Amino acid sequence: MTDTYVRLVPLPVKVEGVTLPNDDGSFDIYINARLSPARQQQTLEHELRHIRRDHFYLDMPVSRMERQADGEELNAVLHPPAGMIPCFASETALAHWLGNLCTQLGVDLGNI
């Protein structure tokens, strides 16, 4: 699992949480200290879903990433931005990405 550091900090009222990737592959999650404990937990779970779904390394509209982090299952082709090499936090994340890409392209990995 990737190192993740969670901090409670006062943020603007409309900002519930923010996650920032670090150069070493770890993540800093900032949760609004002004939220109720229950809402802080929900926000943390939301931010962790961003990390698990590799949203920081995908070329996908932010609105789709937010919907996924809210728990909605979306069928999306996962491509890195032009000129970027995809980076995955684990072999499991890479396998998930390849599986989704093969499904989108209609490729059966069993025949390779």
HELIX and SHEET records of a PDB file:
HELIX    1   1 PRO A   37  ARG A   52  1                                  16    
HELIX    2   2 HIS A   55  TYR A   57  5                                   3    
HELIX    3   3 VAL A   62  ALA A   69  1                                   8    
HELIX    4   4 GLU A   91  LEU A  105  1                                  15    
HELIX    5   5 LEU A  109  ASN A  111  5                                   3    
SHEET    1   A 3 THR A   4  VAL A   9  0                                        
SHEET    2   A 3 PHE A  27  ASN A  32  1                                        
SHEET    3   A 3 GLY A  17  PRO A  21 -1                                        
END                                                                             
